[in-house]
Amino acid sequence: MMGGAVWSSAALWNGVTLLNDAAVGVYGMILSAAFCGITWTRGKKWAYGLSMAAILLAQAAVYGMTTDLQLLKLLYPLVTHMPLVLVLAILERKLLWPTISVLTAYLCCQLRRWLALLLTALMSGGAEVQTAAELALTLPLLLGLLYFVAPAVRTIAGYKPAMQVRFGLIPAVGYLFDYLTRIYTDLLAQGTPAAVEFMPFVCCVAYLAFVLRSSAENETRLRLEQTQENLHLQVTQATREIASLRESERRASTYRHDLRHHMQYLAGCIENGRTEQAQAYIREVCAEIESQKVRVFCENETVNLILSAFAGRAEESGVPLRVRAEVPHFIPVAETDLCVLLSNALENALHACQRQNAAGLPAYIETSAYEQDGRFFLQLANACSTPVLFEDGVPVTREPGHGLGVRSICAIVEKYGGIYSFTQKQEQFILRISI
């Protein structure tokens, strides 16, 4: 009975050890794939899954051929790491980043190993406790790394090769250090396991923190570049709109200048009894002049042009637009910035009112613009029955492609060191700007 119990305990221990070995293999292979910038199709997923199974079977075959633990450690890179790099390189059609991905995944294995050693030391346990701890930590660590770390690591795959190499130096050095000091030599074999593994653990944590910080900074930079590009496009569009409105005003002035010729033609038609022809001509000229008319709201040309354009659009949409503008010819705001500011504010208000009309609700826009003590003030209020979502006092939207107008307004106001506020109360949305 005693011998049977010993055999049963040994068999159980061997089973747990093999399961832990398989778990660390799966852990490393999943992380390696997650760190790669591969576009995963169904076929690639199947190919990688079969490759993982083949590598695990190869590990099992090697384990079956020898019981020499040291030999198994020596053969591990040939059985696992090199085939894994080869498979990922074929799937990604690149070699550099798949290699770095595998090295980074190996570095992340240090988290699992050292935390297990720490738990073992705290519990005064032996090899059994360590193995059980490693096995228990595998899934939580894997999920955490996949969710928080993998997206940041994947962004590096889009960098230039020289930058990828820089990011890959730490995992590569960590890999070589580990094998040269613990496996291929016994330089660190005599130390306390938790102490021996502490430096690789710190290296891993520092590296992952560096990658996360770098990824966040890169994301911020890309977002700023995109915002600047969008602002540039809006400024370009605004410049074109101003030029178009000026051309319309010029044509209207030309029509007014040519009024004498129109009157002579009409007089000739009346004298010859061609009344219907005269009436048709009058209608044609009036329509053409009306289409080119620029309404006068204030002294500032840019403000007039923008307000006039949106007044026409609001009228076509059946949205009452009430304007009170006292803006002088000169204000301390660049023409393009003023155009982007007013256009976006009025555009957002008009869209909100169009939604109001579609829902059968009241719609209106009230605009007040004036200059005082060298500052430009703008208040724009519109009907808005739908609750607006705010983040840090700024309205946001979850609809893709929307929200750029608000960001443009904020960027321009901040450019001039001004103040903006967005509020919603009593089914009314109000924008106030001071620059």
Secondary structure by P-SEA (a helix, b strand, c coil): caaaaaaaaaaaaaaaaaaaaaaaaaaaaaaaaaaccccccaaaaaaaaaaaaaaaaaaaaaaaacccaaaaaaacccccaaaaaaaaaaaacccaaaaaaaaaaaaaaaaaaaaaaaaaaaacccaaaaaaaaaaaaaaaaaaaacccaaaaaaaccccaaaaaaaaaaaaaaaaaaaaccccccccccccccccaaaaaaaaaaaaaaaaaaaaaaaaaaaaaaaaaaaaaaaaaaaaaaaaaaaaaaaaaaaaaaaaaaaaaaaaaaaacaaaaaaaaaaaaaaaaaaabbbbccccaaaaaaaaaaaaaaaaacbbbbbbbbccccccccaaaaaaaaaaaaaaaaaaaaaaaaaccccbbbbbbbccccbbbbbbbbbbccbbbbcccbbbbcccccaaaaaaaaaaaaaacbbbbbbccccbbbbbbcc
